[in-house]
Amino acid sequence: MSNKVSKPEDAMSKMLIILADFHFGIFGGLPTRILYMLIGLMPTVLLITGMITWQRR
């Protein structure tokens, strides 16, 4: 059994690194970045198709 107690700064810095990886899409390489791009474009596509549908009514 280890007597080592993790410092809050260490845990916080690890968590921030993990969150930054998720935020920038670094954790999964190119496929993750492409997926993030497609998900980011979805609201724009929905807005445009919604306006087209609304104008046709």
Buried (B, 14 or more C-beta within 10 A) or exposed (E): EEEEEEEEEEEEEEEEEEEEEEEEBEEEEEEBEEEBEEEEEEEEEEEEEEEEEEEEE
